[in-house]
Amino acid sequence: MRRSTPRGLGGAVRAVRERAAPATLLGSVQRLWPDVVGEAIAAEASPIAERDGIVRVSCRSAAWAQELDLLAPDLTKRLNARLDRPLAALRFTADAARYDPSAGRPDGR
C-alpha cells in the first residue's frame, strides 16, 4: 500500500545510520552517548577509542576531563544499563584540537 504523505527525512537518516554503525562496543557507546550524558556534556566530550572494554573520551578541556572523571562511575553504570556488552571503564582526556580547529596552531588560524 502506498502512503499518501511523504515520510520525514529524519527517520530515514536514523535508520541508515543505525544500519551503518559498526557493531562494536565503541560504536554502541557513541550511539548512546548523547542520550545517556545529555546535550551539554555531549557537546564537550565524545567517545573516540576503545580497548579491552575501556572507552577513551576526548574532552574539550582539562576541566571537562576532570569533571567527567568524577562522574565516570555513574556514567559507566548508565551506559552499561543500555549496552549489550558491558563497558569496563571510561577514561577522559583533554583534546582541545579535536574541538577547535585553530587550537595548536601558532598563527591562531
Short mmCIF file of the C-alpha atoms (twelve columns), coordinates in Angstrom:
data_MODEL
# 
_entry.id   MODEL 
# 
loop_
_atom_site.group_PDB 
_atom_site.id 
_atom_site.type_symbol 
_atom_site.label_atom_id 
_atom_site.label_alt_id 
_atom_site.label_comp_id 
_atom_site.label_asym_id 
_atom_site.label_seq_id 
_atom_site.Cartn_x 
_atom_site.Cartn_y 
_atom_site.Cartn_z 
_atom_site.pdbx_PDB_model_num 
ATOM 1   C CA . MET A 1   0.000  0.000  0.000  1 
ATOM 2   C CA . ARG A 2   1.353  3.408  -0.912 1 
ATOM 3   C CA . ARG A 3   1.465  6.303  1.508  1 
ATOM 4   C CA . SER A 4   -0.358 9.474  0.567  1 
ATOM 5   C CA . THR A 5   2.015  11.694 2.576  1 
ATOM 6   C CA . PRO A 6   5.789  11.915 2.359  1 
ATOM 7   C CA . ARG A 7   7.907  10.393 5.112  1 
ATOM 8   C CA . GLY A 8   10.193 12.538 7.198  1 
ATOM 9   C CA . LEU A 9   13.861 12.548 6.227  1 
ATOM 10  C CA . GLY A 10  14.966 12.229 9.868  1 
ATOM 11  C CA . GLY A 11  13.565 8.717  10.217 1 
ATOM 12  C CA . ALA A 12  15.245 7.551  7.035  1 
ATOM 13  C CA . VAL A 13  18.597 9.028  8.039  1 
ATOM 14  C CA . ARG A 14  18.340 7.458  11.505 1 
ATOM 15  C CA . ALA A 15  17.620 4.042  10.012 1 
ATOM 16  C CA . VAL A 16  20.584 4.260  7.625  1 
ATOM 17  C CA . ARG A 17  22.888 5.480  10.408 1 
ATOM 18  C CA . GLU A 18  21.874 2.603  12.686 1 
ATOM 19  C CA . ARG A 19  22.481 0.027  9.962  1 
ATOM 20  C CA . ALA A 20  25.846 1.599  9.063  1 
ATOM 21  C CA . ALA A 21  27.133 1.902  12.642 1 
ATOM 22  C CA . PRO A 22  29.805 -0.662 13.476 1 
ATOM 23  C CA . ALA A 23  28.668 -3.441 15.824 1 
ATOM 24  C CA . THR A 24  31.446 -2.708 18.302 1 
ATOM 25  C CA . LEU A 25  31.470 -1.537 21.894 1 
ATOM 26  C CA . LEU A 26  32.775 1.863  20.766 1 
ATOM 27  C CA . GLY A 27  30.056 2.167  18.125 1 
ATOM 28  C CA . SER A 28  27.390 1.337  20.702 1 
ATOM 29  C CA . VAL A 29  28.776 3.849  23.215 1 
ATOM 30  C CA . GLN A 30  28.996 6.552  20.536 1 
ATOM 31  C CA . ARG A 31  25.392 5.908  19.518 1 
ATOM 32  C CA . LEU A 32  24.117 6.065  23.130 1 
ATOM 33  C CA . TRP A 33  26.407 8.855  24.376 1 
ATOM 34  C CA . PRO A 34  24.189 11.931 23.727 1 
ATOM 35  C CA . ASP A 35  21.123 10.238 25.242 1 
ATOM 36  C CA . VAL A 36  22.957 8.998  28.325 1 
ATOM 37  C CA . VAL A 37  25.066 12.081 29.148 1 
ATOM 38  C CA . GLY A 38  22.827 14.840 27.802 1 
ATOM 39  C CA . GLU A 39  23.383 17.530 25.197 1 
ATOM 40  C CA . ALA A 40  25.641 19.758 27.327 1 
ATOM 41  C CA . ILE A 41  28.181 17.029 28.051 1 
ATOM 42  C CA . ALA A 42  27.936 15.549 24.542 1 
ATOM 43  C CA . ALA A 43  28.899 18.972 23.137 1 
ATOM 44  C CA . GLU A 44  32.038 18.976 25.301 1 
ATOM 45  C CA . ALA A 45  33.138 15.335 25.163 1 
ATOM 46  C CA . SER A 46  32.903 12.410 22.766 1 
ATOM 47  C CA . PRO A 47  33.986 8.755  22.848 1 
ATOM 48  C CA . ILE A 48  36.831 8.212  20.375 1 
ATOM 49  C CA . ALA A 49  38.518 4.873  21.079 1 
ATOM 50  C CA . GLU A 50  38.061 1.552  22.877 1 
ATOM 51  C CA . ARG A 51  40.463 -1.108 24.028 1 
ATOM 52  C CA . ASP A 52  39.736 -4.062 26.302 1 
ATOM 53  C CA . GLY A 53  36.387 -2.587 27.326 1 
ATOM 54  C CA . ILE A 54  37.863 0.787  28.299 1 
ATOM 55  C CA . VAL A 55  36.464 3.669  26.266 1 
ATOM 56  C CA . ARG A 56  38.562 6.813  25.865 1 
ATOM 57  C CA . VAL A 57  36.549 10.027 25.767 1 
ATOM 58  C CA . SER A 58  38.029 13.177 24.266 1 
ATOM 59  C CA . CYS A 59  37.089 16.359 26.148 1 
ATOM 60  C CA . ARG A 60  37.254 19.986 25.050 1 
ATOM 61  C CA . SER A 61  39.378 20.940 28.076 1 
ATOM 62  C CA . ALA A 62  41.219 19.544 31.076 1 
ATOM 63  C CA . ALA A 63  38.496 20.962 33.311 1 
ATOM 64  C CA . TRP A 64  35.860 18.903 31.462 1 
ATOM 65  C CA . ALA A 65  38.060 15.803 31.614 1 
ATOM 66  C CA . GLN A 66  38.455 16.225 35.372 1 
ATOM 67  C CA . GLU A 67  34.734 16.825 35.971 1 
ATOM 68  C CA . LEU A 68  33.732 13.835 33.862 1 
ATOM 69  C CA . ASP A 69  36.318 11.670 35.580 1 
ATOM 70  C CA . LEU A 70  34.414 12.336 38.818 1 
ATOM 71  C CA . LEU A 71  31.170 11.321 37.083 1 
ATOM 72  C CA . ALA A 72  32.716 8.220  35.463 1 
ATOM 73  C CA . PRO A 73  31.196 5.617  37.829 1 
ATOM 74  C CA . ASP A 74  27.671 6.964  37.282 1 
ATOM 75  C CA . LEU A 75  28.141 7.380  33.511 1 
ATOM 76  C CA . THR A 76  29.555 3.850  33.226 1 
ATOM 77  C CA . LYS A 77  26.597 2.452  35.170 1 
ATOM 78  C CA . ARG A 78  24.084 4.319  32.976 1 
ATOM 79  C CA . LEU A 79  25.797 3.197  29.766 1 
ATOM 80  C CA . ASN A 80  26.044 -0.418 30.942 1 
ATOM 81  C CA . ALA A 81  22.305 -0.451 31.636 1 
ATOM 82  C CA . ARG A 82  21.755 0.090  27.907 1 
ATOM 83  C CA . LEU A 83  24.679 -1.835 26.378 1 
ATOM 84  C CA . ASP A 84  24.630 -5.472 25.251 1 
ATOM 85  C CA . ARG A 85  28.300 -5.867 26.154 1 
ATOM 86  C CA . PRO A 86  29.459 -4.239 29.417 1 
ATOM 87  C CA . LEU A 87  31.842 -1.334 29.479 1 
ATOM 88  C CA . ALA A 88  34.795 -1.794 31.859 1 
ATOM 89  C CA . ALA A 89  35.594 1.886  32.354 1 
ATOM 90  C CA . LEU A 90  35.681 5.364  30.874 1 
ATOM 91  C CA . ARG A 91  38.918 7.354  30.602 1 
ATOM 92  C CA . PHE A 92  38.796 11.083 29.878 1 
ATOM 93  C CA . THR A 93  41.467 13.095 28.093 1 
ATOM 94  C CA . ALA A 94  41.713 16.761 27.156 1 
ATOM 95  C CA . ASP A 95  41.971 17.336 23.409 1 
ATOM 96  C CA . ALA A 96  41.086 20.935 22.508 1 
ATOM 97  C CA . ALA A 97  42.360 20.483 18.941 1 
ATOM 98  C CA . ARG A 98  39.576 17.992 18.240 1 
ATOM 99  C CA . TYR A 99  37.000 20.701 19.046 1 
ATOM 100 C CA . ASP A 100 38.771 23.886 17.936 1 
ATOM 101 C CA . PRO A 101 40.463 23.785 14.525 1 
ATOM 102 C CA . SER A 102 42.667 26.751 15.449 1 
ATOM 103 C CA . ALA A 103 43.957 25.116 18.652 1 
ATOM 104 C CA . GLY A 104 47.598 24.230 18.499 1 
ATOM 105 C CA . ARG A 105 48.337 26.448 15.501 1 
ATOM 106 C CA . PRO A 106 50.839 29.219 16.231 1 
ATOM 107 C CA . ASP A 107 49.085 31.694 13.927 1 
ATOM 108 C CA . GLY A 108 45.673 31.025 15.543 1 
ATOM 109 C CA . ARG A 109 44.096 30.342 12.125 1 
# 
